[in-house]
Amino acid sequence: MFSLLIIPVAVALITQIIKLITDGIPNNLTWQHLLSDYGGMPSSHSALAASLATIVGLEAGWDSASFAVAFILMIFIIRDAVGFRREIGKNAVLTNMLAKEMFPKNPEILVHERIGHTAPQVIAGLILGVILTYLFYWIMMVV
């Protein structure tokens, strides 16, 4: 039963660590960045959602109501990442351009621009989420 909670959280943390290591920003592998960074490759939100749906399917059955709910939740999270949050990121770029022009001495008013995801980032998160979930599930079965 704990696998329904532990595996998806572990998958999300590992995916976030991979993202922070590979994104090329120096000194960003910190607790603050681990818990609060959005956007980038791979999508840890998509990995978490895919992991949850996969572990629910493995534990409760692929034809269960629980899997159906987890799958629909995964679709909503993915849609949010590539749709709504990506548009917010695009808007943030324009907002920052205006802020830099209007308030050049106040850099603290700038907002985060990397919020949403591209389709490849989401697909990478989905694949990583499913693979890591199967790996952790197999380890739990062996041990």
BELVEN-V67457 format. One record per residue. N is the residue number from 1. RES is the residue in three letters. PHI is phi in radians with two decimals (none if undefined). NEAR is the number of other ideal C-beta (glycine too) atoms within 12 Angstrom. Layout:
n->[N N]
res->[RES RES]
phi->[PHI PHI]
near->[NEAR NEAR]
This chain:
n->[1 2 3 4 5 6 7 8 9 10 11 12 13 14 15 16 17 18 19 20 21 22 23 24 25 26 27 28 29 30 31 32 33 34 35 36 37 38 39 40 41 42 43 44 45 46 47 48 49 50 51 52 53 54 55 56 57 58 59 60 61 62 63 64 65 66 67 68 69 70 71 72 73 74 75 76 77 78 79 80 81 82 83 84 85 86 87 88 89 90 91 92 93 94 95 96 97 98 99 100 101 102 103 104 105 106 107 108 109 110 111 112 113 114 115 116 117 118 119 120 121 122 123 124 125 126 127 128 129 130 131 132 133 134 135 136 137 138 139 140 141 142 143]
res->[MET PHE SER LEU LEU ILE ILE PRO VAL ALA VAL ALA LEU ILE THR GLN ILE ILE LYS LEU ILE THR ASP GLY ILE PRO ASN ASN LEU THR TRP GLN HIS LEU LEU SER ASP TYR GLY GLY MET PRO SER SER HIS SER ALA LEU ALA ALA SER LEU ALA THR ILE VAL GLY LEU GLU ALA GLY TRP ASP SER ALA SER PHE ALA VAL ALA PHE ILE LEU MET ILE PHE ILE ILE ARG ASP ALA VAL GLY PHE ARG ARG GLU ILE GLY LYS ASN ALA VAL LEU THR ASN MET LEU ALA LYS GLU MET PHE PRO LYS ASN PRO GLU ILE LEU VAL HIS GLU ARG ILE GLY HIS THR ALA PRO GLN VAL ILE ALA GLY LEU ILE LEU GLY VAL ILE LEU THR TYR LEU PHE TYR TRP ILE MET MET VAL VAL]
phi->[none -1.15 -1.08 -1.14 -1.78 -1.16 -1.10 -1.07 -1.16 -1.10 -1.08 -1.10 -1.14 -1.11 -1.11 -1.13 -1.11 -1.02 -1.08 -1.18 -1.27 -1.60 -1.42 1.43 -1.57 -1.16 1.05 -1.80 -1.48 -2.20 -1.05 -1.06 -1.22 -1.06 -1.68 -2.26 -1.46 -2.05 1.32 1.76 -1.90 -1.50 -1.34 -1.32 -1.12 -1.16 -1.11 -1.09 -1.12 -1.14 -1.11 -1.08 -1.08 -1.16 -1.19 -1.14 -1.07 -1.19 -1.45 -1.72 1.89 -1.25 -1.87 -1.50 -1.13 -1.11 -1.13 -1.04 -1.13 -1.10 -1.17 -1.11 -1.06 -1.06 -1.08 -1.09 -1.13 -1.13 -1.06 -1.12 -1.15 -1.58 -1.84 -1.05 -1.18 -1.16 -1.14 -1.09 -1.09 -1.10 -1.12 -1.11 -1.08 -1.16 -1.04 -1.18 -1.07 -1.14 -1.10 -1.13 -1.32 -1.46 -2.27 -1.14 -1.67 -2.18 -1.18 -1.23 -1.48 -1.21 -1.85 -1.17 -1.72 -1.62 -2.02 -1.60 -2.33 -1.52 -1.02 -1.06 -1.13 -1.20 -1.09 -1.08 -1.10 -1.08 -1.10 -1.09 -1.07 -1.20 -1.10 -1.12 -1.13 -1.07 -1.08 -1.14 -1.12 -1.10 -1.05 -1.16 -1.26 -1.29 -1.42]
near->[11 13 27 26 17 21 36 38 25 29 41 33 24 28 41 38 27 26 34 30 21 18 23 12 16 10 11 21 19 15 13 12 24 20 15 16 28 28 35 38 29 39 44 43 41 46 45 38 37 41 45 39 37 35 39 33 27 27 26 22 14 17 11 16 14 21 23 18 18 32 25 18 24 34 21 19 34 33 22 24 39 30 21 18 30 28 18 24 27 21 19 24 22 17 21 24 17 16 20 18 13 13 15 13 10 12 11 9 15 20 21 20 24 28 30 32 37 25 20 17 35 37 22 28 40 37 24 35 43 32 22 34 39 23 21 29 27 16 15 20 13 8 8]
